[in-house]
Amino acid sequence: MLGLTGGMGCGKSEAARCLRSLGAAHVDADAISRALTAPGGAALPEIRFAFGGGVFDAEGALDRAALAAVVFADAGRRRRLEAIIHPMVWARALAEIAVAEAPVAVLDAPLLFESGMDALCGEVWTMTAPEEVQIARIRERDGLTRTQARARLANQLSSAERAARADVAIDSDRPIEETRAELRRRYEQLLARIG
């Protein structure tokens, strides 16, 4: 299994799309997490117990913005949320990987190292970008202020930290065609290695 990670605004989602287009199976940890926290999701009772009703709206759905405000302001509460979500994500990711019908299964997880899911991977690739590029991308994508974007990044490993732990670091601060070409080349090399 190939682990794919990268901080916010590093181009991980684009890299995942590229790898899917090359024939890889895609297991998206974020999508699994969203399903676990959607109305009726398996994680909701434990989140309600740990964080109270203030992170839910009047209809009982998770108020993601309210929860984000709580966990991005308090590292202990963020770790508590991760302790609820990560084991559930692991279980669902492994189930999806078990039925993947492709030469390579890509585990796409922004918190791959933080969650320990890198232990499941034969190889880990990380997407990187300079912090200022990340901030600009996050602000454009999510409509956040510079301060909010920096606060979100402060809660993640830096690109340099991820690159030091990954087998391959791919810089996305260049024309997209160049990044896609590198991903294609590295994917072909991976296929050759696994035979």
Secondary structure as the mmCIF struct_conf table of DSSP 4:
data_model
#
loop_
_struct_conf.conf_type_id
_struct_conf.id
_struct_conf.beg_label_comp_id
_struct_conf.beg_label_asym_id
_struct_conf.beg_label_seq_id
_struct_conf.end_label_comp_id
_struct_conf.end_label_asym_id
_struct_conf.end_label_seq_id
STRN STRN1 LEU A 2 GLY A 6
TURN_TY1_P TURN_TY1_P1 MET A 8 GLY A 9
BEND BEND1 CYS A 10 GLY A 11
HELX_RH_AL_P HELX_RH_AL_P1 LYS A 12 SER A 21
TURN_TY1_P TURN_TY1_P2 LEU A 22 GLY A 23
STRN STRN2 ALA A 25 ASP A 28
HELX_RH_AL_P HELX_RH_AL_P2 ALA A 29 LEU A 36
TURN_TY1_P TURN_TY1_P3 THR A 37 THR A 37
BEND BEND2 ALA A 38 ALA A 38
TURN_TY1_P TURN_TY1_P4 PRO A 39 GLY A 40
TURN_TY1_P TURN_TY1_P5 ALA A 42 ALA A 43
HELX_RH_AL_P HELX_RH_AL_P3 LEU A 44 PHE A 51
HELX_RH_3T_P HELX_RH_3T_P1 GLY A 53 VAL A 55
STRN STRN3 PHE A 56 PHE A 56
TURN_TY1_P TURN_TY1_P6 ALA A 58 GLU A 59
BEND BEND3 GLY A 60 GLY A 60
STRN STRN4 LEU A 62 LEU A 62
HELX_RH_AL_P HELX_RH_AL_P4 ARG A 64 ALA A 73
HELX_RH_AL_P HELX_RH_AL_P5 ALA A 75 ALA A 98
TURN_TY1_P TURN_TY1_P7 VAL A 99 VAL A 99
BEND BEND4 ALA A 102 PRO A 103
STRN STRN5 ALA A 105 ASP A 108
TURN_TY1_P TURN_TY1_P8 PRO A 110 LEU A 111
HELX_RH_AL_P HELX_RH_AL_P6 LEU A 112 SER A 115
TURN_TY1_P TURN_TY1_P9 GLY A 116 GLY A 116
HELX_RH_3T_P HELX_RH_3T_P2 MET A 117 LEU A 120
BEND BEND5 GLY A 122 GLY A 122
STRN STRN6 GLU A 123 THR A 128
HELX_RH_AL_P HELX_RH_AL_P7 GLU A 131 ASP A 142
HELX_RH_AL_P HELX_RH_AL_P8 ARG A 146 ALA A 154
TURN_TY1_P TURN_TY1_P10 ASN A 155 ASN A 155
BEND BEND6 GLN A 156 GLN A 156
HELX_RH_AL_P HELX_RH_AL_P9 SER A 159 ARG A 165
BEND BEND7 ALA A 166 ASP A 167
STRN STRN7 VAL A 168 ASP A 171
BEND BEND8 ASP A 173 ARG A 174
HELX_RH_AL_P HELX_RH_AL_P10 ILE A 176 ILE A 194
#
